[in-house]
């Protein structure tokens, strides 16, 4: 029995099989659109950023221009 999932971008039914190299996406186009959304920070994983406190401490060490 073959499992079917919906493409995260266009919701088209996708067979979850090794031959589908774009799974869970239906095609390369949907995969690239999703990748672009992550690159533009349109998607985010919820939670507290792990390194915010480290970055702010490091930034305090840099001299500022006046």
Biopython code that builds the backbone (N, CA, C, O; Angstrom):
import numpy as np
from Bio.PDB.StructureBuilder import StructureBuilder

atoms = [
    (1, "UNK", "N", (0.837, -1.186, 0.000)),
    (1, "UNK", "CA", (0.000, 0.000, 0.000)),
    (1, "UNK", "C", (0.881, 1.249, 0.000)),
    (1, "UNK", "O", (1.790, 1.363, 0.823)),
    (2, "UNK", "N", (0.625, 2.168, -0.898)),
    (2, "UNK", "CA", (1.399, 3.395, -1.038)),
    (2, "UNK", "C", (0.748, 4.523, -0.256)),
    (2, "UNK", "O", (-0.450, 4.776, -0.388)),
    (3, "UNK", "N", (1.545, 5.194, 0.554)),
    (3, "UNK", "CA", (1.040, 6.323, 1.317)),
    (3, "UNK", "C", (0.991, 7.547, 0.410)),
    (3, "UNK", "O", (1.885, 7.754, -0.411)),
    (4, "UNK", "N", (-0.044, 8.350, 0.556)),
    (4, "UNK", "CA", (-0.202, 9.584, -0.205)),
    (4, "UNK", "C", (-0.262, 10.755, 0.769)),
    (4, "UNK", "O", (-0.961, 10.707, 1.781)),
    (5, "UNK", "N", (0.485, 11.804, 0.442)),
    (5, "UNK", "CA", (0.477, 13.030, 1.253)),
    (5, "UNK", "C", (0.140, 14.194, 0.330)),
    (5, "UNK", "O", (0.183, 14.054, -0.892)),
    (6, "UNK", "N", (-0.192, 15.324, 0.905)),
    (6, "UNK", "CA", (-0.459, 16.522, 0.114)),
    (6, "UNK", "C", (0.796, 17.377, 0.035)),
    (6, "UNK", "O", (1.499, 17.555, 1.030)),
    (7, "UNK", "N", (1.071, 17.901, -1.142)),
    (7, "UNK", "CA", (2.202, 18.812, -1.346)),
    (7, "UNK", "C", (2.019, 20.005, -0.406)),
    (7, "UNK", "O", (0.946, 20.609, -0.387)),
    (8, "UNK", "N", (3.048, 20.355, 0.374)),
    (8, "UNK", "CA", (2.931, 21.480, 1.299)),
    (8, "UNK", "C", (2.669, 22.823, 0.618)),
    (8, "UNK", "O", (2.168, 23.751, 1.253)),
    (9, "UNK", "N", (3.004, 22.932, -0.661)),
    (9, "UNK", "CA", (2.799, 24.214, -1.345)),
    (9, "UNK", "C", (1.456, 24.284, -2.067)),
    (9, "UNK", "O", (0.697, 25.233, -1.872)),
    (10, "UNK", "N", (1.159, 23.284, -2.899)),
    (10, "UNK", "CA", (-0.043, 23.385, -3.742)),
    (10, "UNK", "C", (-1.165, 22.411, -3.352)),
    (10, "UNK", "O", (-2.256, 22.452, -3.920)),
    (11, "UNK", "N", (-0.888, 21.550, -2.394)),
    (11, "UNK", "CA", (-1.858, 20.578, -1.868)),
    (11, "UNK", "C", (-2.200, 19.439, -2.826)),
    (11, "UNK", "O", (-3.138, 18.685, -2.567)),
    (12, "UNK", "N", (-1.473, 19.300, -3.906)),
    (12, "UNK", "CA", (-1.679, 18.187, -4.830)),
    (12, "UNK", "C", (-1.287, 16.881, -4.139)),
    (12, "UNK", "O", (-0.324, 16.855, -3.372)),
    (13, "UNK", "N", (-2.022, 15.795, -4.402)),
    (13, "UNK", "CA", (-1.710, 14.494, -3.820)),
    (13, "UNK", "C", (-0.377, 13.985, -4.368)),
    (13, "UNK", "O", (-0.130, 14.025, -5.573)),
    (14, "UNK", "N", (0.480, 13.504, -3.457)),
    (14, "UNK", "CA", (1.821, 13.033, -3.814)),
    (14, "UNK", "C", (2.015, 11.634, -3.242)),
    (14, "UNK", "O", (1.756, 11.400, -2.061)),
    (15, "UNK", "N", (2.468, 10.714, -4.073)),
    (15, "UNK", "CA", (2.788, 9.372, -3.585)),
    (15, "UNK", "C", (4.124, 9.424, -2.845)),
    (15, "UNK", "O", (5.110, 9.961, -3.349)),
    (16, "UNK", "N", (4.132, 8.853, -1.638)),
    (16, "UNK", "CA", (5.344, 8.824, -0.823)),
    (16, "UNK", "C", (6.119, 7.564, -1.177)),
    (16, "UNK", "O", (6.031, 6.542, -0.495)),
    (17, "UNK", "N", (6.880, 7.664, -2.261)),
    (17, "UNK", "CA", (7.662, 6.537, -2.750)),
    (17, "UNK", "C", (9.087, 7.007, -3.054)),
    (17, "UNK", "O", (9.294, 8.183, -3.353)),
    (18, "UNK", "N", (10.069, 6.107, -2.981)),
    (18, "UNK", "CA", (11.461, 6.508, -3.233)),
    (18, "UNK", "C", (11.678, 7.134, -4.609)),
    (18, "UNK", "O", (12.570, 7.968, -4.765)),
    (19, "UNK", "N", (10.902, 6.761, -5.583)),
    (19, "UNK", "CA", (11.054, 7.306, -6.929)),
    (19, "UNK", "C", (10.685, 8.793, -7.012)),
    (19, "UNK", "O", (11.118, 9.486, -7.932)),
    (20, "UNK", "N", (9.900, 9.276, -6.073)),
    (20, "UNK", "CA", (9.531, 10.691, -6.059)),
    (20, "UNK", "C", (10.630, 11.474, -5.347)),
    (20, "UNK", "O", (10.629, 11.585, -4.121)),
    (21, "UNK", "N", (11.567, 12.015, -6.123)),
    (21, "UNK", "CA", (12.723, 12.684, -5.529)),
    (21, "UNK", "C", (12.392, 14.041, -4.914)),
    (21, "UNK", "O", (13.239, 14.632, -4.245)),
    (22, "UNK", "N", (11.183, 14.542, -5.128)),
    (22, "UNK", "CA", (10.803, 15.852, -4.574)),
    (22, "UNK", "C", (9.916, 15.731, -3.333)),
    (22, "UNK", "O", (9.525, 16.747, -2.758)),
    (23, "UNK", "N", (9.599, 14.525, -2.921)),
    (23, "UNK", "CA", (8.679, 14.368, -1.795)),
    (23, "UNK", "C", (9.157, 15.142, -0.579)),
    (23, "UNK", "O", (10.361, 15.134, -0.324)),
    (24, "UNK", "N", (8.348, 15.780, 0.154)),
    (24, "UNK", "CA", (6.886, 15.749, 0.140)),
    (24, "UNK", "C", (6.261, 16.666, -0.898)),
    (24, "UNK", "O", (5.038, 16.793, -0.953)),
    (25, "UNK", "N", (7.085, 17.310, -1.723)),
    (25, "UNK", "CA", (6.557, 18.200, -2.760)),
    (25, "UNK", "C", (6.194, 17.405, -4.005)),
    (25, "UNK", "O", (6.705, 16.306, -4.216)),
    (26, "UNK", "N", (5.318, 17.958, -4.821)),
    (26, "UNK", "CA", (4.895, 17.266, -6.034)),
    (26, "UNK", "C", (5.883, 17.442, -7.179)),
    (26, "UNK", "O", (5.940, 16.609, -8.084)),
    (27, "UNK", "N", (6.668, 18.532, -7.143)),
    (27, "UNK", "CA", (7.589, 18.817, -8.240)),
    (27, "UNK", "C", (8.704, 19.741, -7.748)),
    (27, "UNK", "O", (8.661, 20.259, -6.632)),
    (28, "UNK", "N", (9.692, 19.930, -8.606)),
    (28, "UNK", "CA", (10.813, 20.791, -8.257)),
    (28, "UNK", "C", (10.358, 22.236, -8.034)),
    (28, "UNK", "O", (10.884, 22.918, -7.155)),
    (29, "UNK", "N", (9.404, 22.699, -8.805)),
    (29, "UNK", "CA", (8.916, 24.071, -8.680)),
    (29, "UNK", "C", (8.384, 24.348, -7.273)),
    (29, "UNK", "O", (8.747, 25.346, -6.651)),
    (30, "UNK", "N", (7.520, 23.455, -6.777)),
    (30, "UNK", "CA", (6.963, 23.641, -5.428)),
    (30, "UNK", "C", (8.067, 23.584, -4.377)),
    (30, "UNK", "O", (8.034, 24.335, -3.402)),
    (31, "UNK", "N", (9.036, 22.706, -4.568)),
    (31, "UNK", "CA", (10.159, 22.596, -3.640)),
    (31, "UNK", "C", (10.961, 23.898, -3.609)),
    (31, "UNK", "O", (11.322, 24.376, -2.534)),
    (32, "UNK", "N", (11.239, 24.471, -4.776)),
    (32, "UNK", "CA", (12.023, 25.707, -4.838)),
    (32, "UNK", "C", (11.254, 26.906, -4.297)),
    (32, "UNK", "O", (11.847, 27.793, -3.683)),
    (33, "UNK", "N", (9.954, 26.944, -4.516)),
    (33, "UNK", "CA", (9.139, 28.028, -3.951)),
    (33, "UNK", "C", (9.210, 27.984, -2.428)),
    (33, "UNK", "O", (9.342, 29.023, -1.781)),
    (34, "UNK", "N", (9.124, 26.786, -1.854)),
    (34, "UNK", "CA", (9.200, 26.640, -0.407)),
    (34, "UNK", "C", (10.588, 27.027, 0.104)),
    (34, "UNK", "O", (10.703, 27.705, 1.125)),
    (35, "UNK", "N", (11.623, 26.610, -0.585)),
    (35, "UNK", "CA", (12.984, 26.963, -0.194)),
    (35, "UNK", "C", (13.171, 28.487, -0.214)),
    (35, "UNK", "O", (13.790, 29.056, 0.685)),
    (36, "UNK", "N", (12.636, 29.131, -1.239)),
    (36, "UNK", "CA", (12.715, 30.589, -1.323)),
    (36, "UNK", "C", (12.009, 31.274, -0.169)),
    (36, "UNK", "O", (12.479, 32.295, 0.334)),
    (37, "UNK", "N", (10.881, 30.715, 0.255)),
    (37, "UNK", "CA", (10.149, 31.290, 1.391)),
    (37, "UNK", "C", (10.978, 31.196, 2.673)),
    (37, "UNK", "O", (10.979, 32.126, 3.480)),
    (38, "UNK", "N", (11.684, 30.079, 2.863)),
    (38, "UNK", "CA", (12.567, 29.963, 4.033)),
    (38, "UNK", "C", (13.700, 30.971, 3.932)),
    (38, "UNK", "O", (14.057, 31.604, 4.926)),
    (39, "UNK", "N", (14.275, 31.129, 2.731)),
    (39, "UNK", "CA", (15.391, 32.063, 2.548)),
    (39, "UNK", "C", (14.970, 33.501, 2.818)),
    (39, "UNK", "O", (15.763, 34.294, 3.325)),
    (40, "UNK", "N", (13.716, 33.845, 2.481)),
    (40, "UNK", "CA", (13.207, 35.198, 2.732)),
    (40, "UNK", "C", (12.649, 35.343, 4.142)),
    (40, "UNK", "O", (12.077, 36.376, 4.489)),
    (41, "UNK", "N", (12.819, 34.301, 4.949)),
    (41, "UNK", "CA", (12.344, 34.255, 6.336)),
    (41, "UNK", "C", (10.837, 34.427, 6.444)),
    (41, "UNK", "O", (10.338, 34.999, 7.413)),
    (42, "UNK", "N", (10.108, 33.926, 5.438)),
    (42, "UNK", "CA", (8.647, 33.912, 5.503)),
    (42, "UNK", "C", (8.158, 32.745, 6.358)),
    (42, "UNK", "O", (7.032, 32.770, 6.855)),
    (43, "UNK", "N", (8.989, 31.737, 6.528)),
    (43, "UNK", "CA", (8.704, 30.609, 7.413)),
    (43, "UNK", "C", (9.651, 30.715, 8.603)),
    (43, "UNK", "O", (10.771, 31.211, 8.477)),
    (44, "UNK", "N", (9.197, 30.251, 9.741)),
    (44, "UNK", "CA", (10.044, 30.247, 10.927)),
    (44, "UNK", "C", (9.611, 29.124, 11.848)),
    (44, "UNK", "O", (8.437, 28.758, 11.891)),
    (45, "UNK", "N", (10.560, 28.583, 12.578)),
    (45, "UNK", "CA", (10.261, 27.566, 13.579)),
    (45, "UNK", "C", (10.007, 28.306, 14.879)),
    (45, "UNK", "O", (10.866, 29.066, 15.328)),
    (46, "UNK", "N", (8.842, 28.104, 15.499)),
    (46, "UNK", "CA", (8.525, 28.850, 16.718)),
    (46, "UNK", "C", (9.456, 28.467, 17.867)),
    (46, "UNK", "O", (9.945, 27.340, 17.944)),
    (47, "UNK", "N", (9.682, 29.411, 18.735)),
    (47, "UNK", "CA", (10.512, 29.177, 19.912)),
    (47, "UNK", "C", (11.461, 30.327, 20.121)),
    (47, "UNK", "O", (11.557, 31.240, 19.301)),
    (48, "UNK", "N", (12.154, 30.265, 21.226)),
    (48, "UNK", "CA", (13.125, 31.307, 21.548)),
    (48, "UNK", "C", (14.416, 31.040, 20.781)),
    (48, "UNK", "O", (14.912, 29.913, 20.783)),
    (49, "UNK", "N", (14.956, 32.047, 20.135)),
    (49, "UNK", "CA", (16.247, 31.866, 19.458)),
    (49, "UNK", "C", (17.317, 31.475, 20.478)),
    (49, "UNK", "O", (17.406, 32.069, 21.552)),
    (50, "UNK", "N", (18.107, 30.496, 20.140)),
    (50, "UNK", "CA", (19.094, 29.959, 21.078)),
    (50, "UNK", "C", (20.267, 30.897, 21.326)),
    (50, "UNK", "O", (20.881, 30.832, 22.392)),
    (51, "UNK", "N", (20.597, 31.764, 20.378)),
    (51, "UNK", "CA", (21.811, 32.539, 20.499)),
    (51, "UNK", "C", (21.586, 34.037, 20.591)),
    (51, "UNK", "O", (22.543, 34.798, 20.449)),
    (52, "UNK", "N", (20.375, 34.490, 20.822)),
    (52, "UNK", "CA", (20.125, 35.928, 20.913)),
    (52, "UNK", "C", (20.961, 36.582, 22.009)),
    (52, "UNK", "O", (21.534, 37.651, 21.798)),
    (53, "UNK", "N", (21.032, 35.950, 23.172)),
    (53, "UNK", "CA", (21.785, 36.553, 24.268)),
    (53, "UNK", "C", (23.274, 36.579, 23.951)),
    (53, "UNK", "O", (23.959, 37.526, 24.335)),
    (54, "UNK", "N", (23.785, 35.586, 23.274)),
    (54, "UNK", "CA", (25.202, 35.579, 22.900)),
    (54, "UNK", "C", (25.507, 36.668, 21.891)),
    (54, "UNK", "O", (26.521, 37.357, 21.999)),
    (55, "UNK", "N", (24.636, 36.822, 20.918)),
    (55, "UNK", "CA", (24.868, 37.834, 19.892)),
    (55, "UNK", "C", (24.846, 39.242, 20.495)),
    (55, "UNK", "O", (25.674, 40.077, 20.131)),
    (56, "UNK", "N", (23.926, 39.511, 21.395)),
    (56, "UNK", "CA", (23.863, 40.853, 21.969)),
    (56, "UNK", "C", (25.101, 41.137, 22.818)),
    (56, "UNK", "O", (25.582, 42.270, 22.841)),
    (57, "UNK", "N", (25.625, 40.123, 23.518)),
    (57, "UNK", "CA", (26.845, 40.305, 24.295)),
    (57, "UNK", "C", (28.036, 40.565, 23.382)),
    (57, "UNK", "O", (28.860, 41.431, 23.673)),
    (58, "UNK", "N", (28.135, 39.828, 22.283)),
    (58, "UNK", "CA", (29.236, 40.013, 21.341)),
    (58, "UNK", "C", (29.149, 41.384, 20.680)),
    (58, "UNK", "O", (30.177, 42.023, 20.456)),
    (59, "UNK", "N", (27.961, 41.840, 20.369)),
    (59, "UNK", "CA", (27.793, 43.132, 19.714)),
    (59, "UNK", "C", (28.200, 44.265, 20.643)),
    (59, "UNK", "O", (28.631, 45.316, 20.169)),
    (60, "UNK", "N", (28.075, 44.082, 21.952)),
    (60, "UNK", "CA", (28.490, 45.113, 22.909)),
    (60, "UNK", "C", (29.996, 45.350, 22.859)),
    (60, "UNK", "O", (30.462, 46.430, 23.219)),
    (61, "UNK", "N", (30.761, 44.353, 22.417)),
    (61, "UNK", "CA", (32.219, 44.467, 22.346)),
    (61, "UNK", "C", (32.704, 45.272, 21.143)),
    (61, "UNK", "O", (33.855, 45.708, 21.121)),
    (62, "UNK", "N", (31.844, 45.477, 20.142)),
    (62, "UNK", "CA", (32.241, 46.206, 18.934)),
    (62, "UNK", "C", (32.152, 47.709, 19.176)),
    (62, "UNK", "O", (31.177, 48.198, 19.747)),
    (63, "UNK", "N", (33.181, 48.438, 18.736)),
    (63, "UNK", "CA", (33.119, 49.899, 18.903)),
    (63, "UNK", "C", (32.058, 50.495, 17.959)),
    (63, "UNK", "O", (31.834, 49.990, 16.859)),
    (64, "UNK", "N", (31.436, 51.541, 18.399)),
    (64, "UNK", "CA", (30.435, 52.205, 17.566)),
    (64, "UNK", "C", (31.055, 53.443, 16.936)),
    (64, "UNK", "O", (31.961, 54.057, 17.498)),
    (65, "UNK", "N", (30.553, 53.796, 15.765)),
    (65, "UNK", "CA", (31.029, 54.988, 15.068)),
    (65, "UNK", "C", (30.161, 56.178, 15.451)),
    (65, "UNK", "O", (28.941, 56.062, 15.568)),
    (66, "UNK", "N", (30.795, 57.302, 15.639)),
    (66, "UNK", "CA", (30.047, 58.525, 15.966)),
    (66, "UNK", "C", (30.309, 59.578, 14.944)),
    (66, "UNK", "O", (29.770, 60.681, 15.042)),
]
sb = StructureBuilder()
sb.init_structure("model")
sb.init_model(0)
sb.init_chain("A")
sb.init_seg("    ")
for serial, (resi, resn, name, xyz) in enumerate(atoms, 1):
    if name == "N":
        sb.init_residue(resn, " ", resi, " ")
    sb.init_atom(name, np.array(xyz, "f"), 0.0, 1.0, " ", f" {name:<3s}", serial, name[0])
structure = sb.get_structure()
